[in-house]
Amino acid sequence: MKTKLRKIFSIAALTLLIPTHSALADAVPLDQVVAVVNDGIVMQSELDQRVAITREQLSARNTKLPPDNIFRKQVLDRLILESIQKQLALQQGIRISDSQLNNTLNGIASQNGLSLEQFREALIAEGRNYAQVREQIRGELLLNSVQQNMVNRRIRVSEQELDNFLKSETGQSQLSAEYSLGHILIATPSQASPEMIQRAERIAKDIHTKLENGEDFSKLAVEFSNAPNALNGGDLGWRKAAELPETLGNAARQLSPSEFSKPIRSSSGFHIILMKDKRGGSVQLVEQRLVSHILLKPSEIRTSAQAQQQIMDIKKRIDNGESFASLAKEFSDDPASGSEGGSLGWTQDGQMVPEFEEVMNNTPTGQVSAPFESRFGWHILTVLDKRTQDLGEEMQENRARAVIQKRKFNEELTNWLREIRSQAYVDIKE
């Protein structure tokens, strides 16, 4: 379990320095300041503990350590840099809430195939202090948050950079459409006779007819396909067209989600492909809804039950003919939309919390929903209109901007860390 957990921390991109009893066995805590860092300090015991833990981690990876004096200085430099960043986070009002921390811990546990309680028990069984683990992870999340906050504001992506990336071979490759595909192959030998080819074609056409009559693609793949993935129901996973044989790639480009091809001849036999889903590319048809809502939040003077009762009363007033927009302006606790009569504008999946989207997607145009609760409070909503919009170009630009931003981030992070270190007051006592 120990090796497995260490792997999970790596997957979670957390540079965790979590002490075990063995790592601290030789550490002698001393109440002595080894460095003053702006308004903070680094203690001798803190440095000794970090040195012991880091040494244990590197040894476990069979990494050769530098001489002790150099190694100790490197660890101290890292602690100084962390102290500067944490002080900046405090100044900026950046903090990691318990809910954020718990979500991260749940994610780490889940990746390890464990519940959060099982994860806690596994750490304790390894001699680790669970409370220290939580705070170490909180610290790493805080450092990541302050870096994202401070560094991203320094990064600018020009329109020229964006245009150059979109036109480049790298950009077109990264942003090209991906397809979730099913595949059935009726194979023919390399030296197949005309009769063998005709027989394979006849089987493929029969399968196509069965699909047109509503039979399940996965079932037919298991029963008839000669492809290696047949027992997985013919699932090919997500593929780009360029990753497929040319004939299949060209066929995939012509299909919409849930459509399947006619039998396609290749040197290996006859293929039928199913387009399960697609993402990316220059065409992205998105269903949007023009939505308005009224939100009532529980507060110190209004319980959740009282908010629920009040939203039900507002719903009755709307049912009796009063204006949704006027009541939103008067009662809604969402200041941005309330002043606009509750309008949220054109909205699509992925923009709202799941509870809101579920009601939005199930509310017919022109009707007002029943009251429902989300983590923000009690809502009612109305769907005023629907449309299908091609957001492919906009989404490609957003993805390209994110790729360029990520590429610039590491370089700018190094510059920023160097700057804040040079600007800080640091007095090393050791």
C-alpha positions in Angstrom: 0.0 0.0 0.0 2.8 2.4 0.7 4.1 2.4 -2.8 0.6 2.7 -4.2 -0.2 5.7 -2.1 3.0 7.5 -3.0 2.1 7.0 -6.7 -1.3 8.5 -6.1 0.2 11.6 -4.6 2.2 12.0 -7.7 -0.9 11.6 -9.9 -2.6 14.3 -7.9 0.3 16.6 -8.8 0.9 17.3 -5.1 4.5 17.6 -4.0 3.7 16.2 -0.6 6.2 16.1 2.2 4.3 13.9 4.6 6.3 12.7 7.6 6.4 9.1 8.8 7.5 8.1 12.2 10.7 6.6 10.7 11.5 9.8 9.0 11.3 11.8 12.2 13.0 9.2 14.4 16.3 11.0 14.2 15.0 14.6 14.1 15.5 16.6 17.2 13.2 19.6 17.3 14.9 22.8 18.3 13.2 26.1 19.1 15.7 28.1 17.2 15.1 30.5 14.3 17.1 29.6 11.2 15.7 32.2 8.9 13.6 35.4 9.1 11.5 35.8 6.0 9.7 39.1 5.8 7.1 38.9 8.6 7.6 35.1 9.1 10.3 32.8 10.4 11.6 29.3 9.6 12.4 27.2 12.7 15.3 24.8 13.2 12.8 21.9 13.9 10.9 22.7 10.7 14.0 22.6 8.6 15.3 19.3 10.3 11.9 17.7 9.7 11.8 18.7 6.1 15.4 17.6 5.5 14.6 14.1 7.0 11.4 13.7 5.0 12.9 14.8 1.7 15.9 12.6 2.2 13.6 9.6 2.9 11.6 10.3 -0.2 14.6 10.7 -2.5 16.2 7.6 -1.1 13.0 5.6 -1.8 13.4 6.6 -5.4 17.1 5.7 -5.4 18.0 9.3 -6.1 21.7 10.1 -5.2 21.8 12.9 -2.7 24.2 15.9 -2.9 26.6 16.6 0.1 24.7 17.4 3.3 25.5 21.1 3.4 24.3 21.6 -0.2 21.2 19.4 0.4 20.3 21.3 3.6 20.7 24.7 1.8 18.4 23.6 -1.0 15.7 22.5 1.4 16.0 25.8 3.4 15.7 27.8 0.1 12.5 25.9 -0.6 11.1 26.6 2.8 11.9 30.3 2.4 10.2 30.4 -1.0 7.1 28.7 0.4 7.0 31.1 3.3 7.1 34.1 0.9 4.2 32.6 -1.1 2.1 31.8 1.9 2.5 35.4 3.2 1.4 36.7 -0.3 -1.6 34.4 -0.1 -2.6 35.9 3.2 -2.2 39.4 1.9 -4.4 38.5 -1.2 -7.0 36.8 0.9 -6.4 33.5 -0.7 -7.3 30.5 1.5 -8.2 26.8 1.0 -11.6 26.0 2.6 -12.3 22.7 4.3 -14.7 21.8 1.4 -11.9 22.3 -1.2 -9.5 20.3 0.9 -12.0 17.5 1.4 -12.8 17.4 -2.4 -9.0 17.0 -3.1 -8.7 14.2 -0.4 -11.7 12.4 -1.8 -10.1 12.6 -5.3 -6.8 11.2 -4.1 -8.6 8.4 -2.2 -10.8 7.6 -5.2 -7.8 7.4 -7.6 -6.5 4.8 -5.1 -9.7 2.8 -5.1 -10.5 3.8 -1.5 -13.1 5.7 0.3 -11.9 8.7 2.3 -12.1 6.7 5.6 -10.2 3.8 4.1 -7.6 6.3 2.8 -7.2 7.7 6.3 -6.9 4.3 7.8 -4.2 3.3 5.2 -2.1 6.4 6.1 -2.4 5.7 9.8 -1.4 2.0 9.1 1.8 3.4 7.5 2.6 5.4 10.6 1.5 8.7 9.1 -0.3 11.4 11.0 -3.6 12.1 9.1 -4.0 15.6 10.5 -0.5 16.4 9.3 -1.4 14.9 5.9 -4.4 17.2 5.6 -2.5 20.3 6.5 0.4 19.4 4.1 -2.1 19.0 1.3 -3.8 22.2 2.3 -0.4 23.9 2.1 0.3 22.5 -1.4 -3.1 23.6 -2.6 -2.5 27.1 -1.2 0.8 27.4 -3.0 -0.8 26.2 -6.2 -3.6 28.7 -5.8 -1.4 31.7 -5.1 0.8 30.8 -8.1 -2.2 30.5 -10.4 -3.6 33.8 -9.1 -0.4 35.8 -9.3 1.3 34.3 -12.4 -1.7 34.1 -14.7 -2.4 37.8 -14.4 1.1 38.4 -15.8 0.5 36.3 -18.9 -1.0 37.9 -22.0 -1.9 36.0 -25.2 -2.0 38.3 -28.2 -4.4 37.9 -31.1 -1.3 37.3 -33.3 -0.1 34.5 -31.1 -3.6 33.0 -31.1 -3.9 33.2 -34.9 -0.4 31.8 -35.5 -1.2 28.8 -33.2 -4.5 28.1 -34.8 -2.8 28.0 -38.3 0.2 25.9 -37.1 0.4 22.2 -37.6 0.7 21.7 -33.8 -2.4 23.8 -33.2 -4.5 22.1 -35.8 -3.4 18.7 -34.5 -4.2 19.5 -30.9 -7.5 21.2 -31.7 -8.8 18.8 -34.3 -12.0 16.9 -33.6 -12.1 13.7 -31.5 -14.6 10.9 -32.0 -15.9 8.3 -29.6 -16.3 5.4 -31.9 -17.7 1.9 -32.1 -16.2 -0.5 -34.6 -17.3 -3.8 -36.3 -14.9 -5.6 -38.6 -15.7 -8.5 -40.8 -12.2 -9.6 -41.7 -10.9 -11.1 -45.0 -7.5 -12.8 -45.4 -4.8 -11.0 -47.3 -5.1 -13.4 -50.2 -8.9 -13.7 -50.1 -10.7 -15.2 -53.0 -13.7 -13.4 -54.6 -16.1 -15.8 -52.9 -14.6 -15.0 -49.5 -14.8 -11.3 -50.1 -18.5 -11.6 -51.3 -19.3 -13.6 -48.2 -17.7 -11.0 -45.8 -19.6 -8.2 -47.6 -22.9 -10.1 -47.3 -22.3 -10.5 -43.5 -21.5 -6.8 -43.2 -24.6 -5.8 -45.1 -26.7 -8.1 -42.9 -25.3 -6.4 -39.8 -26.0 -3.0 -41.2 -29.6 -4.0 -41.8 -29.9 -5.2 -38.2 -28.5 -1.9 -37.0 -31.1 0.0 -39.2 -33.8 -2.2 -37.5 -32.6 -1.0 -34.1 -30.4 -3.8 -32.9 -27.7 -2.9 -30.4 -24.3 -2.1 -31.9 -22.3 -3.5 -28.9 -24.2 -6.8 -29.0 -23.6 -7.2 -32.8 -19.9 -6.3 -32.3 -19.5 -9.1 -29.7 -21.3 -11.6 -31.9 -19.8 -10.9 -35.3 -16.7 -8.6 -35.2 -13.3 -10.0 -35.9 -11.5 -6.9 -34.4 -9.4 -7.2 -31.2 -11.9 -5.0 -29.3 -14.9 -7.1 -30.2 -15.5 -8.3 -26.6 -15.6 -4.7 -25.5 -18.6 -4.1 -27.7 -16.4 -2.7 -30.4 -15.5 0.3 -28.4 -12.5 2.2 -29.9 -12.5 5.0 -27.3 -11.7 8.6 -28.3 -9.8 8.9 -31.5 -8.8 11.7 -33.9 -9.4 11.2 -37.6 -5.7 11.2 -38.2 -5.3 8.3 -35.9 -7.6 6.1 -38.0 -7.0 4.5 -41.4 -7.8 7.1 -44.1 -11.0 5.4 -45.2 -12.4 5.1 -41.7 -11.2 8.7 -40.8 -13.0 10.1 -43.8 -16.2 8.2 -42.9 -16.1 9.3 -39.3 -16.0 13.0 -40.4 -19.3 12.5 -42.1 -21.2 11.0 -39.2 -23.2 12.8 -36.5 -23.5 11.4 -32.9 -25.5 8.1 -32.8 -25.1 7.6 -36.6 -23.4 4.5 -38.1 -21.7 4.0 -41.4 -22.5 1.7 -44.3 -20.0 -1.1 -44.7 -16.6 0.3 -45.7 -14.2 -1.8 -47.7 -10.5 -1.9 -46.8 -7.6 -4.3 -47.4 -8.4 -6.0 -44.0 -12.2 -6.5 -44.7 -15.4 -4.6 -44.2 -15.9 -2.1 -41.4 -18.9 -0.5 -39.8 -18.3 2.4 -37.5 -20.6 4.0 -35.0 -20.2 7.7 -34.0 -21.0 7.6 -30.3 -20.0 11.2 -29.6 -17.7 13.9 -30.9 -15.8 16.8 -29.3 -13.6 19.6 -30.5 -13.2 20.6 -34.1 -14.3 23.7 -36.0 -18.0 22.8 -35.7 -19.6 22.5 -32.3 -23.4 22.6 -32.2 -24.5 23.5 -28.7 -28.1 23.6 -27.5 -28.7 26.8 -25.5 -31.6 28.1 -23.5 -32.7 31.6 -22.7 -33.2 31.4 -18.9 -34.4 33.6 -16.1 -34.4 32.7 -12.4 -35.3 33.9 -9.0 -33.0 32.9 -6.1 -33.7 33.1 -2.4 -30.7 32.4 -0.1 -30.9 31.2 3.5 -29.4 33.8 5.8 -29.1 34.8 9.5 -32.7 36.1 9.4 -34.2 33.5 7.0 -33.8 29.7 7.4 -33.8 27.3 4.4 -37.3 26.3 5.2 -38.5 29.9 5.3 -36.7 30.5 1.9 -38.5 27.5 0.5 -41.9 28.8 1.7 -41.2 32.2 0.3 -40.1 30.9 -3.1 -43.3 28.8 -3.2 -45.4 31.9 -2.5 -43.6 33.7 -5.3 -44.3 30.8 -7.7 -48.0 31.0 -6.8 -48.0 34.7 -7.6 -46.5 34.0 -11.0 -49.0 31.3 -11.7 -51.7 33.8 -10.9 -50.4 36.2 -13.6 -47.8 38.4 -11.9 -44.7 39.3 -13.9 -41.7 37.0 -13.4 -39.3 39.8 -14.2 -40.9 42.2 -11.7 -40.9 39.7 -8.9 -37.2 38.8 -9.7 -36.3 42.5 -9.4 -38.1 42.7 -6.1 -37.1 39.5 -4.4 -34.1 37.7 -6.0 -30.9 37.4 -4.0 -28.9 37.2 -7.2 -27.9 40.8 -7.7 -26.5 40.4 -11.2 -29.6 38.7 -12.7 -32.1 40.2 -10.3 -31.6 43.7 -11.6 -32.2 42.4 -15.1 -35.5 40.7 -14.2 -33.8 37.4 -13.4 -32.2 37.1 -16.9 -29.2 34.7 -17.1 -29.0 35.1 -20.9 -28.3 32.2 -23.2 -27.2 29.3 -21.1 -25.8 25.9 -21.9 -24.7 22.7 -20.1 -21.6 23.1 -18.1 -22.2 26.7 -17.0 -24.5 26.0 -14.1 -24.5 23.7 -11.1 -26.0 20.2 -11.8 -29.2 20.8 -9.9 -29.9 23.9 -11.9 -29.1 22.3 -15.2 -31.3 19.3 -14.6 -34.4 21.5 -13.9 -33.4 23.8 -16.8 -33.2 21.0 -19.3 -36.5 19.5 -18.2 -38.5 22.7 -18.2 -40.6 23.3 -21.4 -40.2 26.6 -23.2 -42.5 29.2 -21.8 -43.1 27.5 -18.4 -42.0 28.2 -14.9 -40.3 25.3 -12.9 -41.4 24.1 -9.5 -39.2 25.4 -6.7 -35.9 23.5 -6.3 -32.8 23.8 -4.1 -29.1 24.0 -5.0 -26.1 24.8 -2.9 -26.8 28.5 -3.4 -30.4 28.4 -2.1 -34.0 28.0 -3.4 -34.7 28.8 -7.1 -37.5 28.9 -9.6 -36.6 29.4 -13.3 -38.3 29.9 -16.6 -37.1 28.9 -20.1 -38.0 31.7 -22.5 -36.5 30.2 -25.7 -34.2 27.5 -27.2 -31.7 27.5 -30.0 -28.8 25.4 -31.4 -25.7 27.5 -31.8 -22.4 26.7 -33.5 -19.8 27.6 -31.0 -16.9 25.7 -32.7 -14.8 28.7 -33.6 -15.3 30.3 -30.2 -14.5 27.1 -28.4 -11.4 26.5 -30.5 -10.1 29.9 -29.7 -10.7 29.3 -26.0 -8.9 26.0 -26.1 -6.0 27.5 -28.1 -5.7 30.4 -25.6 -5.6 27.9 -22.7 -2.9 25.8 -24.5 -0.7 28.9 -25.0 -1.4 30.2 -21.5 -0.3 26.8 -20.0 2.8 26.8 -22.2 3.8 30.3 -20.9 2.9 29.5 -17.3 6.0 27.5 -16.3 8.4 30.0 -17.8 6.6 32.9 -16.1 6.3 31.0 -12.8 10.1 30.7 -12.7 10.5 34.4 -13.3 7.9 35.3 -10.7 9.5 33.1 -8.0 12.9 34.6 -8.8 11.4 38.1 -8.4 9.5 37.5 -5.1 12.7 35.9 -3.7 14.9 38.9 -4.6 12.3 41.4 -3.3 11.8 39.6 0.1 13.7 40.4 3.3 15.6 37.2 4.2 18.0 36.9 7.1 19.5 33.4 7.3 20.7 32.6 10.8 22.0 29.1 10.3 
